[in-house]
Amino acid sequence: MFAHSSFLFPQRGWEWSDDGVYGLDFSDATLNMQWGSLIGVAFRFSVLTDDLHFYTGVGLNIFFSWLIAGVPESTASADMFSSSFGIGTNLGLKFDITDRFFLKLGSIITFDFLRFSNIDVYDGRTHIGNVSSRDREFFMLGVRPYIAGGVNLHWRTVDGR
């Protein structure tokens, strides 16, 4: 079993539409935060030596996004919250430096196919309206490469084995 969580504060993004690909700039955002978690079953195989391992895992992905943004030259603002669900994988290489410490080079790849969104619109402190919906024809592909260091935990029984 494995679990992988991340808190992200993106500055740029890209979106595909019928008109093509265009960049997203979050410079007007007061807050842009994302939290994702991938939980599933993992497998690890030794490669070449006992210290180098290939690992992969497949599981369920849940992803939350919260964006608070103002409209330039206006008192209007929007508070957007969305949650998406899908599947994902964690794959890469793990190298045991010593019996206790290791380095990992890997990537989290996710495919989300279900999203719910909620948008609240304000003019100053006055709540103007709210829209909540399940987003139709939605999909999101996420690729998050990483380099990590860690500690191997060795569980022992009472008799020392």
C-alpha positions in Angstrom: 0.0 0.0 0.0 1.1 3.6 -0.6 -0.2 7.1 0.0 1.1 10.2 -1.6 -0.1 13.7 -0.7 1.0 17.1 -1.9 0.2 20.8 -1.3 0.7 22.9 -4.4 0.8 26.6 -5.0 0.9 26.9 -8.8 1.9 30.1 -10.6 1.1 29.1 -14.2 -1.0 26.5 -15.9 -2.3 25.4 -19.3 -5.8 24.6 -20.5 -7.0 22.9 -23.6 -10.3 23.9 -25.3 -11.9 23.7 -28.7 -10.0 26.8 -29.6 -6.6 25.2 -28.7 -4.1 25.5 -25.8 -3.7 28.7 -23.8 -1.8 29.6 -20.8 -3.2 30.5 -17.4 -1.6 33.2 -15.2 -2.6 33.3 -11.6 -0.9 36.7 -10.8 -4.3 38.3 -9.9 -5.1 35.5 -7.4 -5.1 36.3 -3.7 -4.9 32.6 -3.0 -4.3 29.7 -5.3 -3.9 26.4 -3.4 -4.2 22.8 -4.5 -4.2 19.6 -2.4 -4.0 16.1 -3.9 -3.8 12.6 -2.5 -3.2 9.3 -4.3 -3.8 6.1 -2.4 -3.4 2.6 -3.8 -1.5 -0.7 -4.2 2.3 -0.6 -4.8 4.9 -3.0 -6.2 8.7 -2.8 -6.0 11.2 -4.8 -8.0 15.0 -5.0 -7.6 16.9 -3.8 -10.7 20.5 -4.8 -11.4 21.5 -4.7 -7.6 19.8 -5.1 -4.3 20.2 -1.4 -3.7 18.3 -0.2 -6.8 14.6 -0.7 -7.1 11.9 0.1 -9.6 8.6 0.9 -8.0 5.1 1.5 -9.3 1.7 1.9 -7.7 -1.8 2.4 -8.9 -4.7 3.9 -7.0 -7.5 6.4 -6.5 -6.8 10.1 -6.9 -8.6 13.0 -5.2 -7.7 16.6 -5.9 -9.0 19.8 -4.4 -8.4 23.3 -5.8 -9.2 26.6 -4.1 -8.8 29.9 -5.9 -9.7 33.4 -4.6 -9.3 36.1 -7.3 -10.2 39.7 -7.8 -11.4 41.3 -11.0 -8.8 44.0 -12.1 -10.0 47.6 -11.6 -13.2 46.4 -9.8 -14.4 45.6 -6.3 -15.7 42.2 -7.6 -14.0 39.0 -6.6 -14.7 35.2 -6.9 -14.1 32.3 -4.6 -13.8 29.1 -6.6 -13.5 25.6 -5.0 -13.4 22.4 -7.0 -12.9 18.7 -6.2 -11.9 16.2 -8.8 -11.6 12.4 -8.7 -9.8 9.8 -10.9 -7.0 7.3 -11.0 -3.2 7.6 -10.9 0.1 6.0 -10.7 3.4 6.6 -8.8 6.4 5.3 -10.6 10.1 5.7 -10.4 13.5 4.4 -9.1 14.6 4.1 -5.4 18.3 3.8 -4.6 19.3 2.7 -1.1 22.4 4.8 -0.2 22.8 2.9 3.1 20.7 0.4 5.0 18.8 3.3 6.5 18.8 6.2 3.9 17.5 6.3 0.3 17.0 8.6 -2.7 14.0 8.4 -5.0 13.4 9.8 -8.5 9.9 9.5 -9.7 6.7 10.9 -11.0 3.0 11.0 -10.0 0.8 10.8 -13.0 -3.0 11.3 -12.6 -6.1 11.2 -14.8 -9.1 12.8 -13.3 -12.5 12.3 -15.0 -15.1 13.7 -12.5 -15.2 17.2 -11.1 -17.5 19.2 -8.9 -17.2 23.0 -8.8 -18.5 25.8 -6.6 -18.1 29.5 -7.4 -19.1 32.3 -5.0 -19.1 35.9 -6.4 -18.8 39.0 -4.3 -18.9 42.7 -4.8 -16.9 44.1 -2.0 -18.2 42.2 1.0 -21.7 41.6 -0.5 -22.4 38.1 -1.7 -23.9 38.4 -5.2 -24.4 34.8 -6.2 -23.3 31.1 -6.1 -23.1 28.4 -8.8 -22.5 24.8 -8.0 -22.3 22.0 -10.6 -20.8 18.8 -11.8 -18.5 19.7 -14.7 -19.6 18.0 -17.8 -17.0 16.7 -20.4 -14.2 17.2 -17.9 -10.8 15.5 -17.7 -7.5 16.6 -16.2 -4.1 15.0 -16.7 -1.5 15.7 -14.0 2.3 15.0 -14.2 4.3 15.8 -11.1 7.9 14.7 -11.2 9.9 14.6 -7.9 13.2 13.9 -6.2 12.9 12.7 -2.7 15.1 11.5 0.2 14.0 9.3 3.0 14.6 6.8 5.8 14.0 3.1 5.5 11.9 1.8 8.5 12.8 -1.7 9.5 10.1 -3.3 11.7 11.4 -6.0 14.2 9.5 -8.4 16.4 10.1 -8.7 20.1 12.6 -11.5 19.6 14.7 -9.3 17.3 13.9 -10.8 13.9 
